[in-house]
């Protein structure tokens, strides 16, 4: 169980002291080589390929350069000189050297101390010692004249490690102040954090835009402010304002992280903030072309007029100019982050007990404090531990309007962001419109508040995606809606949906497994019992080139299969209502009728070449003009095999039609196939 109080922010501010005087120094560098190396290159105090001290072995060369104490840049390097002697060669009866000086060489000694001005008097060796913080390396030279093995004297010692600059004078103000952050979204996670345009000309040349952070922006929110000036503005190039109302003796500190181009400087303008009020820049305000921290301190006067402050603008350079603010807020240095004494002891755990009840026992111990809601506010119990009773304000401490806390069963916060949240069950409300996440079936459900079952549910059991009656999927377009109002995998009592089975990886060619599926159980025949219902309601223009309205349009054709006995009665295409095949004797060999028409067909032979097809449902085809019949005779009759047969209707009513078959002027018996098309009054 955790407690998070609204954080107390401490800002430590020390005014920058005067910089210490800088001094130049000499850098001695060394390189091991059997031959004289070239002069060092570059401006670094320790050039590449050179070291700051020689070792006891090898042939060493030395070069030196003067280092600018202010910039740290090396001047010209000297020609390397050899600092180790040349080994003599073995031989018998070597001749004497001229003038007694042959074979002399120079040796170098090194020592260290903590003084930058006085050389050490002891500790000299041929190998440079390691330096600790505050220590300096010194060097001296001597000439050895054989047969002597040591110099007769040493040169004056010189310091060869860098000189530490003088410490700057202590600032005259060293503040350690606890302040309250006024603007709570400094990195613009939610919005502009009360930042607006500052341009006294009001001509639209200055814009302040919250944008996604550029790659070099240090903000962790993912956002920053972009301030752009495209022309004349005032003052100077204008900028942005984060307005704070001043008061007598108020002290405010602005903290800004901004990227300001080189050549521009940020300034801070104010309205009246009291007689004798002062503004101090606590950091340099010049732009560097990279993100820097900029601090202002404003101290209000004790009397006078008090208005708004903190209008930030750029001066110098020319427009257009664009700069970026990664963070911006203001601290009230006379205030502290608000939190109650009731939670000042972090060892105490807050436990939320719901709405206050006079019959509930409340606890106030070293490890537990109870929290309740009373009216519209929240309170912490400070009364006698383990008692119950009527509400007594003396036993309770208010959180206050700005308290931030997380306690068991309650979240109190103006704005909270949780990067990783793990929950087993979650619901946004106990009833009505709500969202629920449930663990037992890994379901995410949405309720509209009008029915007990969800309108949309996503889960890992049963139907993967379920959509209740009247909801479905809606794809929103600015000028039109595309909707499936009966849902996906809707198998309830109110009609059809869309069911798309998942194809196994081994059968990608089995595309027929993707289909429109309807499972419907309802006795009311006025329902549309269809797998897919498309209604085109529009006025079709006859002008050339205008859009054509089609309920289904397929450039590659359409295939409707209706030969499966179980689904034969559900096949309908272009007004096709029923069909059948009749033998020459009048028997109905096969037939089907669409579901909407209902009923069944029957047939018999009236006389030679005369047949009647009857409908059991006589209310479907209202009259003879509602339908047409197409015939396909089986072939010529046996009496006249050289002449093709034909058939036609001789009578049509809402309950039957008569068929005459012949191959000449006289009637002949002949089997035939018929198809009935509805041509009017479909509904």
C-alpha positions in Angstrom: 0.0 0.0 0.0 1.5 3.3 -1.1 1.1 6.9 -0.2 2.0 9.7 -2.6 1.5 13.2 -1.4 1.6 16.2 -3.6 5.3 16.6 -3.9 7.3 19.3 -2.1 9.7 20.9 -4.5 12.9 22.6 -3.3 14.7 24.9 -5.6 18.3 25.8 -4.5 19.5 29.0 -6.1 22.9 30.6 -5.8 23.8 33.7 -7.8 26.9 33.2 -9.9 30.0 34.7 -8.4 32.6 36.7 -10.3 34.8 34.3 -12.3 38.4 33.8 -11.1 41.2 35.2 -13.1 42.5 32.9 -15.8 46.2 32.2 -16.3 48.2 30.8 -19.2 50.4 27.7 -18.5 52.9 25.5 -20.3 52.1 22.0 -21.3 55.1 19.6 -21.6 54.4 16.5 -23.6 56.5 13.4 -24.3 56.8 10.7 -27.0 58.9 7.5 -27.2 60.8 7.2 -30.6 64.2 5.9 -31.8 64.3 8.9 -34.2 63.2 12.5 -33.8 59.4 12.8 -34.2 57.6 15.6 -36.0 56.2 18.4 -33.9 52.8 17.7 -32.3 49.7 18.9 -34.1 46.3 20.2 -32.8 45.3 22.6 -30.1 44.6 20.2 -27.3 46.9 20.4 -24.2 47.8 16.7 -24.7 48.1 16.1 -28.5 47.2 12.7 -30.0 50.2 10.2 -29.8 51.9 12.1 -27.0 51.8 11.5 -23.2 52.1 13.8 -20.2 55.0 12.0 -18.6 57.8 9.7 -19.9 58.6 6.2 -18.5 62.0 4.9 -17.2 62.7 2.9 -20.4 62.9 3.8 -24.1 64.2 6.9 -26.0 62.0 9.9 -25.1 61.4 13.2 -26.8 59.8 16.3 -25.4 57.8 19.2 -26.9 56.1 22.1 -25.2 53.4 24.8 -26.0 51.7 27.6 -24.1 48.1 26.9 -23.1 45.6 29.8 -23.0 44.1 29.6 -19.5 40.8 31.1 -20.6 40.1 28.9 -23.7 42.3 25.8 -22.9 43.7 26.0 -26.5 47.4 25.2 -27.1 49.6 27.5 -29.1 52.5 26.5 -31.4 54.4 23.3 -30.3 58.2 23.4 -30.1 60.5 21.1 -32.1 60.9 17.9 -30.1 64.2 17.5 -28.2 65.7 14.3 -26.9 65.6 13.9 -23.1 67.3 10.4 -22.8 71.0 9.7 -23.5 72.4 7.4 -26.3 73.8 4.1 -25.1 77.5 3.7 -25.8 78.8 0.7 -27.8 81.2 -1.9 -26.4 84.8 -2.0 -27.6 88.4 -2.5 -26.6 90.6 0.5 -25.8 88.2 3.2 -26.8 89.8 6.6 -27.6 89.3 9.5 -25.3 86.6 12.0 -26.1 87.6 15.5 -27.3 88.0 18.1 -24.7 86.7 15.7 -22.1 83.0 16.3 -23.0 82.1 13.4 -25.3 79.3 11.3 -24.1 77.5 13.9 -21.9 73.7 13.7 -21.7 70.7 15.3 -20.1 68.6 13.6 -17.5 65.1 14.6 -16.2 63.6 14.4 -12.7 60.0 14.6 -11.6 58.3 15.4 -8.3 54.9 16.5 -7.0 53.4 18.7 -4.3 50.3 20.7 -3.6 51.7 24.1 -4.4 51.2 25.7 -7.8 54.0 28.2 -7.2 56.7 26.6 -5.0 58.7 23.7 -6.3 59.1 20.6 -4.1 62.3 20.1 -2.3 62.2 16.3 -2.1 60.6 13.2 -3.7 62.4 13.6 -7.1 62.7 10.6 -9.3 63.3 9.6 -13.0 59.6 8.5 -13.3 56.7 10.9 -13.0 54.5 10.1 -9.9 50.7 9.7 -10.1 48.8 12.9 -9.2 45.9 13.1 -6.8 43.3 15.9 -6.7 45.0 19.2 -5.8 48.5 18.0 -6.7 50.9 19.5 -9.3 53.7 17.8 -11.3 57.2 19.5 -11.4 60.3 18.7 -13.6 64.0 19.6 -13.4 66.9 18.8 -15.7 70.6 18.0 -15.2 73.6 17.3 -17.5 75.6 14.1 -16.8 79.3 14.2 -17.9 80.8 10.7 -17.9 82.4 9.1 -16.1 80.0 10.8 -13.6 76.6 9.1 -13.3 74.6 12.0 -12.0 74.4 15.7 -12.8 76.7 18.0 -10.9 73.7 20.4 -10.5 70.0 20.7 -11.4 68.2 23.4 -13.3 65.4 25.3 -11.7 62.2 23.2 -11.4 59.2 24.1 -13.6 55.6 23.0 -13.1 54.4 21.0 -16.0 50.8 20.2 -15.0 47.9 22.5 -15.5 47.3 25.4 -13.2 44.0 25.6 -11.4 42.1 28.8 -11.9 41.3 31.0 -9.0 38.0 30.4 -7.2 35.4 33.0 -8.0 34.2 35.2 -5.3 31.2 34.0 -3.3 27.9 35.3 -4.5 26.2 37.8 -2.2 23.0 35.7 -2.1 22.8 32.0 -1.4 19.2 31.0 -1.3 17.8 27.7 -0.3 14.1 28.2 -0.6 11.1 25.8 -0.7 8.7 26.9 -3.4 5.3 25.8 -4.9 5.1 25.1 -8.6 2.3 27.2 -10.0 2.0 25.6 -13.4 1.7 21.9 -13.0 2.4 20.6 -16.5 5.9 22.1 -17.2 6.7 19.7 -20.1 3.4 20.3 -21.9 2.2 16.7 -21.6 -1.5 17.8 -21.5 -1.4 21.2 -23.0 0.5 24.5 -23.3 0.6 24.9 -19.5 -0.9 28.4 -19.5 1.6 29.7 -22.1 0.2 32.1 -24.7 1.4 34.5 -27.4 3.3 37.7 -26.3 3.2 40.3 -29.1 2.0 43.8 -28.3 1.5 44.6 -32.0 -1.2 41.9 -32.2 -0.5 41.4 -35.9 -0.3 37.6 -36.0 3.4 37.5 -36.7 4.1 35.5 -33.5 2.8 32.0 -33.0 3.1 29.6 -30.0 2.5 26.0 -31.0 2.6 22.8 -28.9 4.4 20.2 -31.1 5.9 16.8 -30.8 9.4 17.1 -29.4 12.3 17.2 -31.9 15.0 14.5 -31.4 17.3 16.8 -29.4 14.6 18.1 -27.0 15.3 16.9 -23.4 11.5 16.8 -22.5 10.3 13.4 -21.5 6.6 14.2 -22.2 7.1 14.0 -26.0 6.0 17.6 -26.5 7.4 21.1 -26.4 6.5 24.6 -27.5 7.6 26.1 -30.8 7.7 29.9 -30.8 8.0 31.5 -34.3 8.3 35.2 -35.2 7.8 35.8 -39.0 7.9 39.6 -39.1 7.5 42.8 -37.1 6.5 42.2 -33.4 6.8 44.0 -30.1 8.8 44.1 -27.9 11.6 43.1 -30.2 10.7 39.7 -31.6 7.9 38.9 -29.1 7.6 35.5 -27.6 5.3 33.9 -25.0 3.7 34.8 -21.7 3.2 32.6 -18.7 1.3 35.1 -16.6 1.6 35.2 -12.8 -0.4 37.7 -10.6 2.0 39.4 -8.2 1.4 40.5 -4.6 3.2 42.5 -1.9 6.6 41.0 -1.1 6.0 38.1 -3.4 9.0 36.2 -4.7 8.7 34.2 -7.9 11.3 32.1 -9.8 10.9 31.2 -13.4 12.6 28.0 -14.7 12.8 27.6 -18.4 14.6 25.0 -20.6 14.8 26.5 -24.1 16.8 26.2 -27.3 17.5 29.8 -28.4 19.6 30.5 -31.6 23.0 32.1 -31.3 22.8 35.8 -31.5 19.5 36.1 -29.7 18.9 36.8 -26.0 15.8 36.1 -23.8 14.4 39.0 -21.8 11.5 39.1 -19.3 9.0 42.0 -19.3 6.5 42.7 -16.6 3.5 44.9 -15.7 3.6 46.6 -12.3 4.8 44.4 -9.4 5.1 46.9 -6.6 7.3 49.8 -5.7 11.0 48.9 -5.8 10.4 45.4 -7.2 13.4 43.8 -8.8 14.1 41.2 -11.5 17.4 39.3 -11.6 18.6 36.9 -14.2 20.1 34.0 -12.3 21.7 32.4 -15.4 23.1 33.8 -18.7 20.2 34.6 -21.0 22.1 34.4 -24.4 21.1 31.7 -26.9 23.7 29.0 -27.5 21.8 27.0 -30.2 21.2 24.2 -27.8 18.9 23.6 -24.9 19.9 25.5 -21.8 18.3 26.2 -18.4 17.2 29.9 -17.9 16.3 31.2 -14.4 14.7 34.5 -13.4 13.9 35.7 -10.0 11.3 38.4 -9.4 11.0 40.1 -6.0 7.8 42.2 -5.6 7.7 45.5 -3.8 6.0 45.9 -0.4 3.5 48.6 -1.7 2.2 49.9 -4.9 0.3 48.4 -7.9 0.5 44.7 -8.5 -0.3 43.1 -11.8 1.0 40.2 -14.1 4.6 39.3 -14.8 6.7 36.9 -16.9 6.4 37.9 -20.5 9.4 36.3 -22.3 10.7 37.6 -25.6 13.8 37.5 -27.7 16.0 40.5 -28.6 19.0 40.7 -31.0 19.2 39.1 -34.4 16.5 39.5 -37.0 13.2 37.9 -37.9 12.1 35.3 -38.9 13.3 33.4 -35.9 12.1 30.1 -34.3 13.0 28.8 -30.8 11.8 25.9 -28.7 10.8 25.6 -25.1 11.2 22.1 -23.5 9.9 23.1 -20.1 8.5 26.2 -18.5 7.0 26.9 -15.1 7.1 29.4 -12.2 7.6 28.8 -8.5 6.0 30.8 -5.7 8.9 31.1 -3.4 6.8 32.4 -0.4 4.7 29.2 -0.5 5.3 25.5 -0.2 3.6 22.5 -1.9 0.4 22.1 -0.1 0.0 18.9 2.0 -1.7 18.3 5.3 -0.1 17.4 8.6 -2.3 14.3 8.5 0.0 12.8 5.9 3.3 14.3 6.9 4.4 11.1 8.6 5.1 8.8 5.6 5.1 5.8 7.8 1.4 6.0 8.2 -0.7 4.1 5.6 -3.9 5.7 4.4 -6.8 3.3 4.0 -10.0 4.4 2.3 -13.1 3.3 4.1 -15.8 4.7 1.7 -18.5 7.2 2.7 -18.6 8.1 6.4 -20.9 6.0 8.6 -21.5 6.6 12.3 -21.6 2.9 12.9 -18.1 2.2 11.4 -15.1 1.9 13.6 -12.2 4.1 12.4 -8.5 3.7 13.2 -5.7 6.2 13.9 -2.5 4.3 14.7 1.2 4.8 13.9 0.8 2.5 10.9 -2.8 3.2 9.7 -4.9 6.3 9.1 -8.5 5.9 7.8 -9.8 8.1 5.0 -13.6 8.7 4.3 -15.7 10.8 2.1 -18.1 13.1 3.8 -20.3 15.2 1.6 -18.2 16.1 -1.4 -14.9 16.1 0.4 -12.4 13.6 1.7 -11.0 13.5 5.3 -8.4 11.7 7.4 -9.2 10.4 10.8 -7.3 12.0 13.7 -9.6 11.0 16.6 -9.4 8.3 19.2 -8.3 5.0 17.7 -10.9 2.2 17.2 -14.1 4.1 18.0 -17.3 4.8 16.1 -19.8 7.7 16.4 -21.6 10.6 14.8 -19.6 13.0 12.6 -17.4 15.3 14.7 -15.3 17.7 12.6 -12.7 17.9 15.4 -11.9 14.2 14.7 -11.1 14.7 11.0 -8.6 16.6 8.9 -9.5 17.7 5.4 -7.3 16.9 2.4 -7.9 20.3 1.0 -8.8 21.1 -2.6 -5.3 20.4 -3.9 -4.4 17.2 -2.1 -2.8 14.5 -4.2 -2.8 10.9 -2.8 -3.1 7.3 -3.8 -4.6 5.1 -1.1 -6.3 1.7 -1.1 -9.5 1.9 -3.0 -9.2 5.6 -3.9 -7.4 7.9 -6.3 -7.3 11.6 -5.6 -5.4 13.6 -8.2 -5.8 16.5 -10.5 -3.9 14.7 -13.2 -2.2 11.3 -13.0 -0.2 9.3 -15.6 0.7 5.7 -14.9 3.2 4.2 -17.4 2.6 0.6 -16.3 -0.7 -0.4 -14.6 -1.6 -4.0 -13.8 -5.2 -4.8 -12.9 -7.2 -8.0 -12.8 -10.7 -6.4 -13.1 -11.6 -2.9 -14.0 -14.9 -1.0 -14.5 -15.5 2.7 -15.1 -18.9 2.6 -13.4 -21.1 0.2 -11.5 -24.0 0.7 -14.0 -25.1 2.6 -17.0 -22.6 3.5 -19.7 -19.3 1.9 -18.7 -16.3 -0.1 -19.8 -15.4 -3.3 -18.0 -12.3 -5.5 -18.1 -12.8 -8.9 -16.6 -10.1 -11.5 -15.9 -12.0 -14.7 -16.1 -12.5 -14.7 -19.8 -10.1 -11.9 -20.8 -13.0 -9.8 -21.9 -13.3 -6.1 -22.7 -16.9 -5.0 -22.8 -18.7 -1.8 -23.5 -22.2 -1.1 -22.2 -24.6 1.6 -23.4 -26.7 1.7 -20.2 -29.9 0.6 -22.0 -29.5 -3.1 -21.9 -27.9 -5.6 -19.5 -25.6 -7.2 -22.1 -22.7 -5.3 -23.7 -23.1 -3.7 -27.1 -19.5 -4.6 -27.9 -17.4 -7.3 -26.3 -14.0 -8.6 -27.1 -12.9 -11.8 -25.5 -10.9 -15.0 -25.9 -13.8 -17.4 -25.3 -16.8 -18.2 -27.6 -17.2 -15.4 -30.1 -14.0 -13.4 -30.5 -15.9 -10.1 -31.1 -19.5 -9.8 -30.2 -21.8 -6.9 -31.1 -25.2 -6.7 -29.6 -28.5 -5.6 -31.3 -28.5 -2.2 -32.8 -24.7 -1.5 -32.3 -22.3 -3.1 -34.7 -19.3 -1.5 -36.4 -19.4 2.1 -37.7 -16.7 3.6 -39.8 -17.1 7.4 -39.5 -16.5 9.6 -42.5 -16.8 13.4 -42.5 -19.8 13.2 -44.9 -21.1 9.7 -44.7 -21.3 6.7 -42.5 -20.6 3.1 -43.3 -22.4 0.8 -40.8 -23.1 -2.8 -40.0 -25.9 -2.4 -37.6 -26.4 -6.1 -36.8 -22.9 -6.8 -35.6 -20.2 -9.4 -36.2 -21.0 -13.0 -35.3 -24.6 -12.1 -34.4 -26.5 -15.3 -33.8 -29.3 -14.1 -31.6 -33.0 -13.9 -32.2 -32.9 -10.5 -34.0 -31.2 -11.5 -37.3 -28.0 -11.8 -39.2 -24.5 -10.7 -38.9 -21.1 -11.3 -40.5 -19.2 -14.4 -39.6 -15.7 -14.9 -40.9 -14.0 -18.2 -40.0 -10.3 -18.3 -39.6 -8.5 -20.2 -42.4 -5.9 -22.8 -41.3 -2.4 -22.0 -42.5 -2.3 -25.2 -44.5 -5.4 -24.3 -46.5 -5.0 -20.7 -47.8 -6.7 -21.7 -51.1 -10.0 -22.6 -49.3 -11.5 -19.2 -49.7 -15.0 -20.5 -49.5 -14.6 -20.9 -45.8 -15.0 -17.1 -45.5 -18.7 -16.4 -45.8 -21.7 -14.4 -44.6 -23.4 -16.4 -42.0 -26.9 -16.1 -40.5 -28.4 -18.0 -37.6 -31.9 -16.7 -37.0 -34.8 -17.9 -34.9 -37.9 -15.8 -34.9 -41.5 -16.5 -35.9 -42.2 -12.9 -37.0 -42.1 -13.2 -40.8 -41.8 -9.4 -41.3 -38.1 -9.6 -40.3 -35.5 -9.6 -43.1 -34.2 -13.1 -42.7 -31.1 -12.5 -44.8 -27.4 -13.1 -44.4 -26.6 -9.7 -46.0 -29.2 -7.0 -46.7 -28.2 -4.0 -48.8 -30.6 -1.1 -49.4 -29.8 1.5 -52.0 -32.0 4.6 -51.6 -30.9 7.4 -53.9 -31.9 9.3 -57.0 -30.0 8.1 -60.0 -28.9 10.7 -62.5 -29.1 9.8 -66.2 -26.3 12.2 -67.2 -23.3 10.8 -68.9 -20.4 10.1 -66.6 -22.4 10.2 -63.3 -22.0 7.6 -60.6 -24.1 4.5 -60.9 -25.8 3.0 -57.9 -25.4 -0.8 -57.5 -26.3 -2.8 -54.4 -23.5 -5.3 -55.5 -21.0 -4.6 -58.2 -18.3 -7.1 -59.2 -16.0 -6.5 -62.2 -15.1 -10.2 -62.2 -18.6 -11.5 -62.1 -20.7 -13.1 -59.3 -21.3 -16.7 -58.5 -24.4 -17.8 -56.5 -24.6 -21.5 -55.7 -28.0 -22.9 -54.9 -27.8 -26.5 -55.8 -27.2 -27.7 -52.2 -30.6 -29.2 -51.1 -30.3 -27.6 -47.6 -29.9 -24.1 -49.0 -31.8 -24.3 -52.3 -34.8 -22.3 -51.1 -32.6 -19.4 -50.0 -31.1 -18.6 -53.4 -32.4 -15.5 -55.0 -31.0 -13.5 -57.9 -32.5 -10.7 -60.0 -36.1 -11.5 -59.1 -35.8 -15.2 -59.3 -38.6 -16.6 -57.1 -39.1 -20.3 -57.9 -38.2 -23.0 -60.5 -38.9 -26.6 -61.3 -38.8 -29.4 -63.8 -41.9 -31.2 -65.0 -42.0 -34.6 -66.8 -44.1 -35.3 -69.9 -46.6 -37.1 -67.7 -47.0 -34.0 -65.5 -45.0 -35.1 -62.5 -43.0 -32.4 -60.7 -39.5 -33.9 -60.8 -37.9 -31.2 -58.7 -38.6 -27.6 -57.6 -37.6 -24.9 -55.1 -39.2 -21.7 -53.8 -37.5 -18.7 -52.2 -38.0 -18.4 -48.4 -39.7 -15.0 -48.8 -42.4 -16.5 -51.1 -42.9 -19.5 -48.8 -45.1 -22.6 -49.5 -44.4 -25.1 -52.3 -45.2 -26.0 -56.0 -47.3 -28.8 -57.5 -48.1 -29.8 -61.1 -50.3 -32.1 -63.2 -51.1 -32.9 -66.8 -54.5 -31.5 -67.8 -54.5 -33.1 -71.3 -52.1 -33.8 -74.2 -49.5 -31.0 -74.2 -51.4 -29.1 -71.4 -49.9 -28.7 -67.9 -50.7 -26.7 -64.8 -48.2 -25.4 -62.1 -49.8 -24.3 -58.9 -48.6 -22.3 -55.9 -49.6 -23.4 -52.4 -49.1 -19.8 -51.1 -51.6 -17.8 -53.2 -51.0 -14.5 -51.5 -47.4 -14.0 -52.8 -48.0 -13.4 -56.5 -50.8 -10.8 -56.5 -51.8 -11.2 -60.1 -50.8 -12.4 -63.5 -48.9 -9.3 -64.3 -46.6 -9.7 -61.3 -44.4 -12.4 -62.8 -43.1 -13.9 -66.0 -42.1 -17.5 -66.8 -39.2 -18.8 -68.8 -39.3 -22.3 -70.3 -36.7 -24.8 -71.5 -38.5 -27.8 -73.2 -36.6 -31.1 -72.9 -36.6 -31.6 -76.7 -38.7 -32.7 -79.7 -41.5 -35.2 -79.0 -41.3 -38.7 -80.4 -43.9 -38.1 -83.1 -42.0 -35.3 -84.9 -38.3 -35.8 -84.0 -37.1 -33.3 -86.7 -38.8 -30.3 -85.2 -37.8 -28.6 -81.9 -40.4 -28.2 -79.1 -41.6 -25.0 -77.6 -43.7 -24.0 -74.6 -45.6 -20.9 -73.4 -48.0 -19.8 -70.7 -51.7 -19.7 -71.7 -53.0 -18.5 -68.4 -51.5 -16.8 -65.3 -53.1 -16.1 -61.9 -51.8 -15.5 -58.4 -52.2 -19.2 -57.7 -51.2 -21.1 -60.9 -50.1 -20.8 -64.5 -50.9 -23.1 -67.5 -48.2 -24.4 -69.9 -48.8 -25.5 -73.5 -46.1 -27.6 -75.2 -46.0 -28.4 -78.9 -43.7 -28.8 -81.9 -46.2 -27.8 -84.5 -49.8 -26.5 -84.5 -51.1 -29.4 -82.4 -50.3 -30.0 -78.8 -47.7 -32.6 -77.8 -46.5 -34.0 -74.5 -43.0 -32.8 -73.6 -41.1 -32.4 -70.4 -39.8 -28.9 -69.6 -38.0 -26.8 -67.0 -39.5 -23.5 -65.9 -38.1 -20.5 -64.0 -40.4 -17.8 -62.5 -39.2 -14.2 -62.3 -40.9 -11.5 -60.2 -41.3 -8.4 -62.2 -43.3 -6.1 -59.9 -44.6 -5.6 -56.4 -41.7 -7.4 -54.7 -42.6 -6.0 -51.3 
